Amino acid sequence: MGRVTASTRLTRIRIRDGKLYHSERPDTVAVEEPLDIRLNGQQLSMTMRTPGHDVELIHGFLHAEGYITNRDDIREARYCDGAVVEDDSGFERNTYNVIDFTTRTITTAPVITKPFLTSSACGVCGSASIDQVTQRVRHEFVPTFAMQPSHLLRAQRELGDGQAAFSKTGGVHAAALLTPEGERLVLREDVGRHNAVDKVIGWALLEDRLPLSDTVLLVSSRASFEIVQKAAMAGIPLVACVSAPSSLAIDTAKRLGMTLCGFVRAAEGVDDGRFNVYAGSERIDLTASKS
């Protein structure tokens, strides 16, 4: 399996009291490698990701794209020989960067080759409008819980505890699935924030937990349209991010009846903190609010 982190050397530059200093030092960075996703033998997508939990990643991706609805739709998942040739033998070797998913029936997952490159930064950009997402979502978003603000802030404060790769590199995103009480069910990391979300949803699909109607998705990045779309396809009613949501993410959440929170920032060492609710405030318990 591929590496999650790699070692490098860097030059650290700083200015103190008007004087310039520099030093050489080793550092750890996040690994980013391509993953060629093939469906029933045909190339579907090429994504850049952090190696690890690839099966979960692709289950989540295929579910978000509407190719599968549950784990039973997949008959086999296997890594294939890559394009790297061994110098001494002349044979291709397995790089664990090419993986083929085979579905049980073609009608369940129609093979439509999509020659797009999914970068770690942008996800599957521009693949659907809000109207298209609305038509594809199979779940109805009816408020069934109201989350205590303190529970969401606690979950954000504790998010770093599960980010082993981030603690070494500072260069990966995290996505966590929570209960309404803020308890963490699963956390996954990746250089791509969309990949981290796909891994979390893929885990839930493999655990037969979909739809995730009583869960919260917390991401360590901004909330883009694609992240809200992926959550909607999995039935997740509340999405929270530590940075800003995009306008299209807000409009999508409002249209679908989801809750979207942004700038979730817990104070260090205390129970204080703050966040904004951009859509669906009914899922946040404000009964104890003084204003």
Buried (B, 14 or more C-beta within 10 A) or exposed (E): EBEBBEEEEEEEEEEEEEEEEEEEEEEBBBBBBBBBBBBBEEBBBBBBBBBBBBBBBBBBBBBBBBBBBEBEBBEEEEBBEBEEEEEEEEEBEEBBBBBBBBBEEEEBBEEEEBEBEBBBEBBBEEBBEBEEBEEBBEBEBEEEBBBBBBBBBBBBBBBEEBBBBBEBBEBBBBBBBBBBEBEBBBBBBBBBBBBBBBBBBBBBBBEEBBBBBBBBBBBBBBBBBBBBBBBBBBBBBBBBBBBBBBEBBBBBBBBBBBBBBBBBBBEEEEEEBEBEBBBBEEBBBEEEEEE
